[in-house]
Amino acid sequence: MNLMRNPQGEAIGFRCIARDITERKHTEEVLQISEERYRSLSTSVDSMFLVDRECRYLFLNEGCRQRFGVPLEDIIGKKIQ
């Protein structure tokens, strides 16, 4: 925000730039709700995993990780055997 002055140096107003962030805030709220649903789903099912197109593990919930019996670091990024 900038203070505007007349030629005599007296304050006559302010200059600023405003942006409407309504759509961005709505998108953030929708994303948060989606993430909460995903987390709820991943903790409520016994075993869940997500793979990419090359069949590499991207995500495993705790139940699935326990079935494999190895740390996540040893699974994530690896191809399905």
C-alpha positions in Angstrom: 0.0 0.0 0.0 1.4 3.4 -1.0 0.4 6.8 0.5 -0.4 9.2 -2.3 0.4 12.9 -1.8 -0.5 16.1 -3.8 2.2 18.5 -5.1 2.2 20.3 -1.7 3.1 17.0 0.1 -0.3 16.5 1.8 -1.7 13.0 2.0 -4.6 12.6 -0.4 -5.2 8.8 -0.4 -3.7 5.4 -0.7 -2.9 3.2 -3.7 -3.0 -0.6 -3.4 -3.5 -3.8 -5.3 -6.3 -6.2 -4.2 -6.9 -9.7 -5.3 -9.9 -11.8 -4.9 -8.8 -15.1 -3.4 -12.2 -16.6 -2.9 -11.7 -19.3 -5.5 -8.3 -20.2 -4.2 -9.7 -20.5 -0.6 -12.6 -22.7 -1.9 -10.2 -24.9 -3.7 -8.0 -25.3 -0.6 -11.1 -26.2 1.5 -12.2 -28.8 -1.0 -8.7 -30.3 -1.1 -8.6 -30.5 2.7 -11.9 -32.3 2.8 -10.7 -34.7 0.1 -7.5 -35.4 2.1 -9.5 -36.0 5.3 -11.7 -38.5 3.4 -8.7 -40.3 1.9 -7.0 -40.5 5.3 -10.2 -41.9 6.9 -10.5 -44.5 4.1 -6.9 -45.6 4.4 -7.1 -46.1 8.1 -10.5 -47.8 8.1 -9.7 -50.6 5.6 -7.6 -53.6 6.4 -5.2 -53.3 3.5 -4.8 -50.6 0.9 -2.1 -49.7 -1.6 -1.7 -47.3 -4.5 0.6 -48.0 -7.6 1.6 -45.9 -10.6 1.3 -47.0 -14.2 4.5 -48.9 -14.0 3.1 -50.9 -11.0 5.5 -49.2 -8.5 4.1 -48.8 -5.0 3.3 -45.1 -4.2 1.4 -45.7 -1.0 0.6 -48.4 1.5 -1.6 -48.1 4.5 -0.3 -49.5 7.8 -2.3 -52.8 7.5 -0.8 -53.5 4.1 2.7 -52.6 5.3 2.3 -55.0 8.2 1.3 -57.8 5.9 4.5 -57.3 3.9 6.4 -57.1 7.2 9.0 -54.7 6.0 9.6 -50.9 6.4 7.9 -48.5 4.0 11.3 -47.4 2.7 11.8 -50.9 1.4 8.5 -50.9 -0.5 7.7 -47.4 -1.8 9.0 -47.0 -5.4 9.5 -50.7 -5.9 7.6 -52.6 -8.6 5.0 -55.3 -7.6 6.7 -58.7 -7.6 
